[in-house]
Structure formats: C-alpha cells, structure tokens
Amino acid sequence: MEHILDATNQKLGRLASKIAVILQGKHRADYNPRLEGKDKITVMNASKVVLTGKKAKQKVYHYHTGYMGHLRTIPFKDMMTKHPERVLEWAVYNMLPKNWLRQKRMNRLIIKK
C-alpha cells in the first residue's frame, strides 16, 4: 500500500515516528517483527517541517568521514537549506530498529523537497 504524507508545518519527531511505525508495518493486523513490511511512503514538502522551542538553533548533526579526526558537525539551519530531505531521513533512520531490516525499510521511503 502506498502512503502519501505532507510534512507542511508538522513537527519533525512526530512525523518521523509515524513514518517509522508504518515502515515497520506495526499498524497492520498481520505485523511480524522479523518481516520488513509492505507499505511504501512518499513524503511531500520535507523542507517545511518544523522544530519546537530552541531546537532549530541548538540541534546539530554529526557524521564521520572515516579519517582520523574528521568528525564533521552541521547545524540544523545549514542542513535545512542544503539538504532538507536528509533531516527527515536521518530522523526516521535512527527511529527504526538497529538490525538488518533497517536499510530494506528505508528503501521504501521516498522524500521530496
């Protein structure tokens, strides 16, 4: 089944948790934790997602390049201007269970700016 969600004026964490539940298949009657699920999700307007409070100024994203001492830090504001789809993608990715099904579930997520 195809789900289409609009991210306009929705809070980042609540939207990401809703997407994670659908990708796992927990909303279905035939849910089985060892199966990847069947539903696909398309998210529209990912650049219009919002954060509450001071999180827009304080939130930072970290990633490592693989070289010694190359820990990179990107503020939320810069990430939203350059890659708004990655903000939602990383939030959903970290809400899914850390097992071999995570990447298969993420492949069924399509995020559009």
FENSULRA-V943354 format. One record per helix or strand of 3 or more residues. SS is the DSSP state (h for helix, s for strand). FROM is the first residue (numbers start at 0). LEN is the number of residues. If there is no record, write none. Layout:
BEGIN
ss:SS from:FROM len:LEN
ss:SS from:FROM len:LEN
END
This chain:
BEGIN
ss:s from:1 len:5
ss:h from:11 len:13
ss:s from:39 len:5
ss:h from:45 len:3
ss:h from:54 len:4
ss:s from:59 len:5
ss:s from:70 len:5
ss:h from:75 len:7
ss:h from:83 len:12
ss:h from:101 len:5
ss:s from:108 len:3
END
